Amino acid sequence: MSKGSYKPGQEAPKSGQYGIVGPRGGDTKVERTVVRGEPFPPTPGKGMTYKLNDPTKTK
């Protein structure tokens, strides 16, 4: 697992849009909104992870 990728069930470090990354590192074009401190939801397939695409912009 590369730096900046997160497994399902891990706690989200930041709120935002997280893209689902395939088992070989390819972009699946699917995103999920995750709130900081909440666990990442299950992915559609085995070996998939999440990466932050667009952090929530709050002040």
N, C-alpha and C positions, 0 to 999 in steps of 0.2 A: 504494500500500500504506500503510495507516494505521499509526500507532505502536502497538507491541504485537502486530503480526501478523508471522508468519514464513513464509517460503517453504520448500517441500520441499528438502531438501539442506542447509539452513542448520543451524548448530550450535545446539542448544537451550541457552538461557541458564540455565534452572532445570529441575529434575526436576518432573514432575507430569502432570496430565491436560490435554491440549490438544484443544480443539474444532476441528473443520474448518469453515471459513467459506466459503460459496459465492462465486463470482466477483463477485456484486453486493452482498456483505456480509451475506447471510442465513445464519442458523444452520442447519446440516444435521443437528443432533442426533446427530452421530457424534463420538466421542472416541478419542484414541490416548494411550497412556502413553509418555512420552519421558523419558529420563534425561539430566541435564545433561551437555553435551559431546558427546552423540551427534547425528547428523544426523536431521532430520525425515524420516519416510518419504514416499514418493510419495502424492499425494492421488488420490481416485477420478476427478477431472475436471480439465480445464484451467482455470487461473486461480484455483484454490482455495488458501487459506492456512490457517495455524494460529493460534489465540490461546489463551493460558493460561486455563483455567477453574478449576483447583484445584491449587495448588502442593503438593508433598510436604511434610509437616510433620515435620521432623527437628530434633534438637537438636545 
